[in-house]
Amino acid sequence: MTNLTAKDLDVLSHVLTGEEMACKKAKIYANTLTDAALAQEMERIAAAHAERFGALYALLGGKS
């Protein structure tokens, strides 16, 4: 891993927070939607956000 500057870490922190929140919101939407197709799409979107979160977290040396 390359050395990250304080600014890089700050940006990554904000992006991680955004991905985490988007994942949580998509899961909430999936659980409240009555249309099965839309609920399934929200689950897919939540999984995509979770995958991006994991990839970004791995950049910081964490385990996803």
BARONU-679278 format. One record per atom (N, C-alpha, C): residue number from 1; residue in one letter; chain; atom name; z, x, y. Coordinates in pm, whole numbers, plus 50000, padded with zeros to 5 digits. Layout:
// residues N
+---------+-------+------+------+-------+-------+-------+
: drenmar : vexti : tipa : tigu :    c3 :    c1 :    c2 :
+---------+-------+------+------+-------+-------+-------+
:     NUM :     A :    A :   CA :     Z :     X :     Y :
...
+---------+-------+------+------+-------+-------+-------+
END
This chain:
// residues 64
+---------+-------+------+------+-------+-------+-------+
: drenmar : vexti : tipa : tigu :    c3 :    c1 :    c2 :
+---------+-------+------+------+-------+-------+-------+
:       1 :     M :    A :    N : 50000 : 50084 : 49882 :
:       1 :     M :    A :   CA : 50000 : 50000 : 50000 :
:       1 :     M :    A :    C : 50000 : 50088 : 50123 :
:       2 :     T :    A :    N : 49923 : 50050 : 50222 :
:       2 :     T :    A :   CA : 49921 : 50125 : 50347 :
:       2 :     T :    A :    C : 50045 : 50091 : 50428 :
:       3 :     N :    A :    N : 50078 : 50180 : 50516 :
:       3 :     N :    A :   CA : 50194 : 50156 : 50602 :
:       3 :     N :    A :    C : 50159 : 50047 : 50702 :
:       4 :     L :    A :    N : 50244 : 49949 : 50711 :
:       4 :     L :    A :   CA : 50223 : 49837 : 50802 :
:       4 :     L :    A :    C : 50306 : 49858 : 50928 :
:       5 :     T :    A :    N : 50246 : 49827 : 51040 :
:       5 :     T :    A :   CA : 50317 : 49838 : 51166 :
:       5 :     T :    A :    C : 50410 : 49717 : 51182 :
:       6 :     A :    A :    N : 50496 : 49725 : 51280 :
:       6 :     A :    A :   CA : 50585 : 49614 : 51310 :
:       6 :     A :    A :    C : 50504 : 49489 : 51345 :
:       7 :     K :    A :    N : 50395 : 49508 : 51417 :
:       7 :     K :    A :   CA : 50309 : 49395 : 51454 :
:       7 :     K :    A :    C : 50245 : 49334 : 51329 :
:       8 :     D :    A :    N : 50199 : 49419 : 51236 :
:       8 :     D :    A :   CA : 50142 : 49370 : 51111 :
:       8 :     D :    A :    C : 50244 : 49285 : 51035 :
:       9 :     L :    A :    N : 50365 : 49335 : 51026 :
:       9 :     L :    A :   CA : 50471 : 49263 : 50955 :
:       9 :     L :    A :    C : 50503 : 49131 : 51022 :
:      10 :     D :    A :    N : 50501 : 49131 : 51156 :
:      10 :     D :    A :   CA : 50527 : 49008 : 51230 :
:      10 :     D :    A :    C : 50418 : 48904 : 51202 :
:      11 :     V :    A :    N : 50294 : 48947 : 51205 :
:      11 :     V :    A :   CA : 50182 : 48856 : 51178 :
:      11 :     V :    A :    C : 50190 : 48804 : 51035 :
:      12 :     L :    A :    N : 50214 : 48893 : 50939 :
:      12 :     L :    A :   CA : 50226 : 48851 : 50800 :
:      12 :     L :    A :    C : 50340 : 48751 : 50781 :
:      13 :     S :    A :    N : 50448 : 48773 : 50850 :
:      13 :     S :    A :   CA : 50562 : 48682 : 50842 :
:      13 :     S :    A :    C : 50523 : 48542 : 50890 :
:      14 :     H :    A :    N : 50452 : 48536 : 51000 :
:      14 :     H :    A :   CA : 50409 : 48407 : 51055 :
:      14 :     H :    A :    C : 50310 : 48337 : 50961 :
:      15 :     V :    A :    N : 50217 : 48414 : 50905 :
:      15 :     V :    A :   CA : 50119 : 48356 : 50814 :
:      15 :     V :    A :    C : 50187 : 48307 : 50686 :
:      16 :     L :    A :    N : 50283 : 48385 : 50634 :
:      16 :     L :    A :   CA : 50358 : 48342 : 50516 :
:      16 :     L :    A :    C : 50431 : 48212 : 50543 :
:      17 :     T :    A :    N : 50493 : 48201 : 50658 :
:      17 :     T :    A :   CA : 50563 : 48079 : 50694 :
:      17 :     T :    A :    C : 50466 : 47961 : 50700 :
:      18 :     G :    A :    N : 50349 : 47983 : 50759 :
:      18 :     G :    A :   CA : 50249 : 47877 : 50767 :
:      18 :     G :    A :    C : 50200 : 47832 : 50631 :
:      19 :     E :    A :    N : 50174 : 47928 : 50543 :
:      19 :     E :    A :   CA : 50128 : 47894 : 50408 :
:      19 :     E :    A :    C : 50236 : 47818 : 50331 :
:      20 :     E :    A :    N : 50361 : 47862 : 50347 :
:      20 :     E :    A :   CA : 50471 : 47794 : 50278 :
:      20 :     E :    A :    C : 50485 : 47650 : 50327 :
:      21 :     M :    A :    N : 50478 : 47631 : 50457 :
:      21 :     M :    A :   CA : 50491 : 47496 : 50512 :
:      21 :     M :    A :    C : 50374 : 47408 : 50471 :
:      22 :     A :    A :    N : 50253 : 47462 : 50473 :
:      22 :     A :    A :   CA : 50136 : 47384 : 50433 :
:      22 :     A :    A :    C : 50146 : 47342 : 50287 :
:      23 :     C :    A :    N : 50195 : 47431 : 50203 :
:      23 :     C :    A :   CA : 50214 : 47400 : 50061 :
:      23 :     C :    A :    C : 50315 : 47286 : 50044 :
:      24 :     K :    A :    N : 50427 : 47297 : 50113 :
:      24 :     K :    A :   CA : 50531 : 47194 : 50102 :
:      24 :     K :    A :    C : 50480 : 47059 : 50152 :
:      25 :     K :    A :    N : 50408 : 47059 : 50263 :
:      25 :     K :    A :   CA : 50356 : 46934 : 50317 :
:      25 :     K :    A :    C : 50254 : 46871 : 50223 :
:      26 :     A :    A :    N : 50166 : 46953 : 50166 :
:      26 :     A :    A :   CA : 50066 : 46900 : 50074 :
:      26 :     A :    A :    C : 50134 : 46840 : 49951 :
:      27 :     K :    A :    N : 50241 : 46902 : 49903 :
:      27 :     K :    A :   CA : 50315 : 46846 : 49789 :
:      27 :     K :    A :    C : 50379 : 46713 : 49825 :
:      28 :     I :    A :    N : 50435 : 46705 : 49945 :
:      28 :     I :    A :   CA : 50495 : 46579 : 49991 :
:      28 :     I :    A :    C : 50387 : 46470 : 49998 :
:      29 :     Y :    A :    N : 50272 : 46504 : 50057 :
:      29 :     Y :    A :   CA : 50163 : 46407 : 50066 :
:      29 :     Y :    A :    C : 50118 : 46363 : 49927 :
:      30 :     A :    A :    N : 50108 : 46458 : 49835 :
:      30 :     A :    A :   CA : 50065 : 46426 : 49698 :
:      30 :     A :    A :    C : 50161 : 46328 : 49633 :
:      31 :     N :    A :    N : 50289 : 46341 : 49663 :
:      31 :     N :    A :   CA : 50389 : 46253 : 49602 :
:      31 :     N :    A :    C : 50397 : 46117 : 49669 :
:      32 :     T :    A :    N : 50345 : 46104 : 49790 :
:      32 :     T :    A :   CA : 50355 : 45976 : 49861 :
:      32 :     T :    A :    C : 50224 : 45897 : 49863 :
:      33 :     L :    A :    N : 50113 : 45963 : 49834 :
:      33 :     L :    A :   CA : 49985 : 45893 : 49835 :
:      33 :     L :    A :    C : 49975 : 45798 : 49715 :
:      34 :     T :    A :    N : 49919 : 45681 : 49739 :
:      34 :     T :    A :   CA : 49903 : 45585 : 49629 :
:      34 :     T :    A :    C : 49765 : 45598 : 49564 :
:      35 :     D :    A :    N : 49671 : 45658 : 49634 :
:      35 :     D :    A :   CA : 49538 : 45682 : 49578 :
:      35 :     D :    A :    C : 49545 : 45806 : 49489 :
:      36 :     A :    A :    N : 49520 : 45788 : 49360 :
:      36 :     A :    A :   CA : 49534 : 45898 : 49263 :
:      36 :     A :    A :    C : 49440 : 46015 : 49293 :
:      37 :     A :    A :    N : 49320 : 45985 : 49338 :
:      37 :     A :    A :   CA : 49224 : 46092 : 49368 :
:      37 :     A :    A :    C : 49271 : 46175 : 49487 :
:      38 :     L :    A :    N : 49322 : 46108 : 49589 :
:      38 :     L :    A :   CA : 49373 : 46181 : 49705 :
:      38 :     L :    A :    C : 49498 : 46261 : 49670 :
:      39 :     A :    A :    N : 49585 : 46203 : 49588 :
:      39 :     A :    A :   CA : 49705 : 46274 : 49546 :
:      39 :     A :    A :    C : 49668 : 46399 : 49467 :
:      40 :     Q :    A :    N : 49569 : 46389 : 49381 :
:      40 :     Q :    A :   CA : 49523 : 46504 : 49303 :
:      40 :     Q :    A :    C : 49465 : 46612 : 49396 :
:      41 :     E :    A :    N : 49390 : 46571 : 49496 :
:      41 :     E :    A :   CA : 49334 : 46666 : 49591 :
:      41 :     E :    A :    C : 49445 : 46736 : 49669 :
:      42 :     M :    A :    N : 49549 : 46664 : 49706 :
:      42 :     M :    A :   CA : 49663 : 46726 : 49776 :
:      42 :     M :    A :    C : 49734 : 46827 : 49684 :
:      43 :     E :    A :    N : 49743 : 46797 : 49556 :
:      43 :     E :    A :   CA : 49801 : 46893 : 49461 :
:      43 :     E :    A :    C : 49716 : 47019 : 49455 :
:      44 :     R :    A :    N : 49584 : 47002 : 49456 :
:      44 :     R :    A :   CA : 49493 : 47117 : 49455 :
:      44 :     R :    A :    C : 49510 : 47201 : 49582 :
:      45 :     I :    A :    N : 49524 : 47133 : 49694 :
:      45 :     I :    A :   CA : 49543 : 47202 : 49821 :
:      45 :     I :    A :    C : 49676 : 47276 : 49822 :
:      46 :     A :    A :    N : 49780 : 47213 : 49770 :
:      46 :     A :    A :   CA : 49912 : 47278 : 49762 :
:      46 :     A :    A :    C : 49904 : 47404 : 49677 :
:      47 :     A :    A :    N : 49832 : 47396 : 49565 :
:      47 :     A :    A :   CA : 49818 : 47512 : 49477 :
:      47 :     A :    A :    C : 49743 : 47625 : 49547 :
:      48 :     A :    A :    N : 49643 : 47591 : 49625 :
:      48 :     A :    A :   CA : 49567 : 47693 : 49699 :
:      48 :     A :    A :    C : 49656 : 47763 : 49801 :
:      49 :     H :    A :    N : 49740 : 47687 : 49870 :
:      49 :     H :    A :   CA : 49832 : 47746 : 49967 :
:      49 :     H :    A :    C : 49934 : 47835 : 49895 :
:      50 :     A :    A :    N : 49983 : 47790 : 49781 :
:      50 :     A :    A :   CA : 50079 : 47869 : 49704 :
:      50 :     A :    A :    C : 50016 : 48000 : 49657 :
:      51 :     E :    A :    N : 49890 : 47994 : 49617 :
:      51 :     E :    A :   CA : 49819 : 48115 : 49573 :
:      51 :     E :    A :    C : 49804 : 48214 : 49689 :
:      52 :     R :    A :    N : 49767 : 48164 : 49806 :
:      52 :     R :    A :   CA : 49754 : 48253 : 49923 :
:      52 :     R :    A :    C : 49890 : 48311 : 49961 :
:      53 :     F :    A :    N : 49995 : 48229 : 49953 :
:      53 :     F :    A :   CA : 50129 : 48279 : 49982 :
:      53 :     F :    A :    C : 50163 : 48394 : 49888 :
:      54 :     G :    A :    N : 50136 : 48376 : 49760 :
:      54 :     G :    A :   CA : 50165 : 48480 : 49662 :
:      54 :     G :    A :    C : 50089 : 48609 : 49689 :
:      55 :     A :    A :    N : 49963 : 48596 : 49726 :
:      55 :     A :    A :   CA : 49882 : 48714 : 49754 :
:      55 :     A :    A :    C : 49934 : 48789 : 49877 :
:      56 :     L :    A :    N : 49970 : 48714 : 49980 :
:      56 :     L :    A :   CA : 50023 : 48777 : 50101 :
:      56 :     L :    A :    C : 50159 : 48841 : 50075 :
:      57 :     Y :    A :    N : 50241 : 48773 : 49998 :
:      57 :     Y :    A :   CA : 50374 : 48826 : 49965 :
:      57 :     Y :    A :    C : 50361 : 48956 : 49886 :
:      58 :     A :    A :    N : 50261 : 48961 : 49799 :
:      58 :     A :    A :   CA : 50237 : 49082 : 49720 :
:      58 :     A :    A :    C : 50202 : 49200 : 49812 :
:      59 :     L :    A :    N : 50135 : 49173 : 49923 :
:      59 :     L :    A :   CA : 50103 : 49280 : 50018 :
:      59 :     L :    A :    C : 50229 : 49345 : 50074 :
:      60 :     L :    A :    N : 50334 : 49268 : 50079 :
:      60 :     L :    A :   CA : 50461 : 49320 : 50132 :
:      60 :     L :    A :    C : 50542 : 49391 : 50025 :
:      61 :     G :    A :    N : 50488 : 49397 : 49905 :
:      61 :     G :    A :   CA : 50558 : 49464 : 49797 :
:      61 :     G :    A :    C : 50647 : 49373 : 49718 :
:      62 :     G :    A :    N : 50642 : 49243 : 49748 :
:      62 :     G :    A :   CA : 50721 : 49146 : 49673 :
:      62 :     G :    A :    C : 50651 : 49107 : 49545 :
:      63 :     K :    A :    N : 50720 : 49037 : 49462 :
:      63 :     K :    A :   CA : 50661 : 48988 : 49338 :
:      63 :     K :    A :    C : 50636 : 48839 : 49352 :
:      64 :     S :    A :    N : 50516 : 48797 : 49316 :
:      64 :     S :    A :   CA : 50484 : 48654 : 49329 :
:      64 :     S :    A :    C : 50500 : 48580 : 49201 :
+---------+-------+------+------+-------+-------+-------+
END
